[in-house]
């Protein structure tokens, strides 16, 4: 179970990591500063829609928000390109790519 202030603590942590103020996050998300301030001060849990907008403002996905591996938050443009291609593949194509990549790694 997630502790009561996990989400607000995580938002603060990610803003600090990206050197982003609450004002900048407000501008990127379209969420008013007062709404963000109230959310952070109360430690309340935002709606899914609000949290998704915050993630978009931070340039991350919801799974990345809840990930323990902070080092994987930033994807390079090359990684994003490969991920977009990967997401367009069928299951059979993904399996073929995995086999191919494993074979390359063994060499």
PAVOVO-267517 format. One record per residue (C-alpha): residue number from 1; residue in one letter; x, y, z. Coordinates in steps of 0.2 Angstrom, whole numbers, always signed. Each point is the difference from the previous one (the first is absolute). Example, Ala and Ser with C-alpha at 12.3 -4.5 7.8 and 13.67 -1.06 7.14 Angstrom:
2
@resi->1&resn->a&east->+62&north->-22&up->+39
@resi->2&resn->s&east->+6&north->+17&up->-3
//
This chain:
107
@resi->1&resn->x&east->+0&north->+0&up->+0
@resi->2&resn->x&east->+6&north->+18&up->-4
@resi->3&resn->x&east->+3&north->+11&up->+15
@resi->4&resn->x&east->-11&north->+15&up->+1
@resi->5&resn->x&east->+12&north->+13&up->-6
@resi->6&resn->x&east->+9&north->-11&up->-13
@resi->7&resn->x&east->-7&north->+9&up->-15
@resi->8&resn->x&east->+3&north->+18&up->+6
@resi->9&resn->x&east->+17&north->-5&up->+6
@resi->10&resn->x&east->+4&north->-8&up->-17
@resi->11&resn->x&east->-6&north->+16&up->-9
@resi->12&resn->x&east->+12&north->+10&up->+10
@resi->13&resn->x&east->+14&north->-12&up->-3
@resi->14&resn->x&east->-2&north->+0&up->-18
@resi->15&resn->x&east->-2&north->+19&up->-1
@resi->16&resn->x&east->+16&north->+2&up->+10
@resi->17&resn->x&east->+9&north->-13&up->-12
@resi->18&resn->x&east->-6&north->+10&up->-15
@resi->19&resn->x&east->+4&north->+16&up->+9
@resi->20&resn->x&east->-18&north->+5&up->-4
@resi->21&resn->x&east->-10&north->+12&up->+12
@resi->22&resn->x&east->-19&north->-2&up->+4
@resi->23&resn->x&east->-3&north->+15&up->-11
@resi->24&resn->x&east->+9&north->-8&up->-15
@resi->25&resn->x&east->-10&north->-16&up->+3
@resi->26&resn->x&east->-16&north->+10&up->+1
@resi->27&resn->x&east->+4&north->+8&up->-17
@resi->28&resn->x&east->+5&north->-17&up->-8
@resi->29&resn->x&east->-16&north->-8&up->+6
@resi->30&resn->x&east->-13&north->+13&up->-1
@resi->31&resn->x&east->-4&north->-4&up->+19
@resi->32&resn->x&east->-2&north->+16&up->+10
@resi->33&resn->x&east->+14&north->+4&up->+12
@resi->34&resn->x&east->-13&north->+1&up->+14
@resi->35&resn->x&east->-6&north->-17&up->-4
@resi->36&resn->x&east->+18&north->-7&up->+0
@resi->37&resn->x&east->+4&north->+9&up->+16
@resi->38&resn->x&east->-16&north->-7&up->+8
@resi->39&resn->x&east->+4&north->-18&up->-6
@resi->40&resn->x&east->+18&north->+1&up->+6
@resi->41&resn->x&east->-4&north->+8&up->+17
@resi->42&resn->x&east->-14&north->-12&up->+4
@resi->43&resn->x&east->+9&north->-15&up->-6
@resi->44&resn->x&east->-16&north->-6&up->-8
@resi->45&resn->x&east->-1&north->-12&up->-14
@resi->46&resn->x&east->-3&north->+8&up->-17
@resi->47&resn->x&east->-13&north->-7&up->-13
@resi->48&resn->x&east->+7&north->-12&up->-13
@resi->49&resn->x&east->-3&north->+14&up->-13
@resi->50&resn->x&east->+10&north->+13&up->+11
@resi->51&resn->x&east->+14&north->-12&up->+3
@resi->52&resn->x&east->+1&north->-4&up->-19
@resi->53&resn->x&east->+2&north->+19&up->-4
@resi->54&resn->x&east->+13&north->+2&up->+14
@resi->55&resn->x&east->+10&north->-15&up->-8
@resi->56&resn->x&east->-2&north->+8&up->-17
@resi->57&resn->x&east->+7&north->+16&up->+7
@resi->58&resn->x&east->+14&north->-9&up->+7
@resi->59&resn->x&east->+4&north->-8&up->-16
@resi->60&resn->x&east->-3&north->-18&up->+7
@resi->61&resn->x&east->-13&north->-14&up->-1
@resi->62&resn->x&east->-11&north->-6&up->+14
@resi->63&resn->x&east->+10&north->-16&up->+2
@resi->64&resn->x&east->+16&north->+10&up->+1
@resi->65&resn->x&east->-8&north->+11&up->+14
@resi->66&resn->x&east->-2&north->-16&up->+10
@resi->67&resn->x&east->+16&north->-8&up->-5
@resi->68&resn->x&east->+14&north->-2&up->+13
@resi->69&resn->x&east->+13&north->+2&up->-13
@resi->70&resn->x&east->+2&north->+18&up->-1
@resi->71&resn->x&east->+15&north->-2&up->-12
@resi->72&resn->x&east->-12&north->-6&up->-14
@resi->73&resn->x&east->-11&north->+15&up->+1
@resi->74&resn->x&east->+10&north->+9&up->-14
@resi->75&resn->x&east->+0&north->-9&up->-17
@resi->76&resn->x&east->+11&north->+6&up->-14
@resi->77&resn->x&east->-7&north->+5&up->-17
@resi->78&resn->x&east->+7&north->-17&up->-7
@resi->79&resn->x&east->-9&north->-10&up->+14
@resi->80&resn->x&east->-16&north->+9&up->-3
@resi->81&resn->x&east->+1&north->-4&up->-18
@resi->82&resn->x&east->+3&north->-18&up->+3
@resi->83&resn->x&east->-14&north->-1&up->+12
@resi->84&resn->x&east->-12&north->+8&up->-12
@resi->85&resn->x&east->+5&north->-13&up->-13
@resi->86&resn->x&east->-1&north->-14&up->+13
@resi->87&resn->x&east->-18&north->+6&up->+5
@resi->88&resn->x&east->-6&north->-2&up->-18
@resi->89&resn->x&east->+6&north->-18&up->-2
@resi->90&resn->x&east->-11&north->-15&up->+1
@resi->91&resn->x&east->+3&north->-13&up->+14
@resi->92&resn->x&east->+8&north->-11&up->-13
@resi->93&resn->x&east->+12&north->+14&up->-6
@resi->94&resn->x&east->+5&north->+4&up->+18
@resi->95&resn->x&east->+4&north->-18&up->+3
@resi->96&resn->x&east->+11&north->+0&up->-16
@resi->97&resn->x&east->+9&north->+16&up->+5
@resi->98&resn->x&east->+3&north->-7&up->+18
@resi->99&resn->x&east->+8&north->-16&up->-8
@resi->100&resn->x&east->+11&north->+11&up->-12
@resi->101&resn->x&east->+6&north->+11&up->+14
@resi->102&resn->x&east->+4&north->-14&up->+12
@resi->103&resn->x&east->+10&north->-8&up->-15
@resi->104&resn->x&east->+10&north->+16&up->-2
@resi->105&resn->x&east->+3&north->+1&up->+18
@resi->106&resn->x&east->+8&north->-17&up->+0
@resi->107&resn->x&east->+13&north->+4&up->-13
//
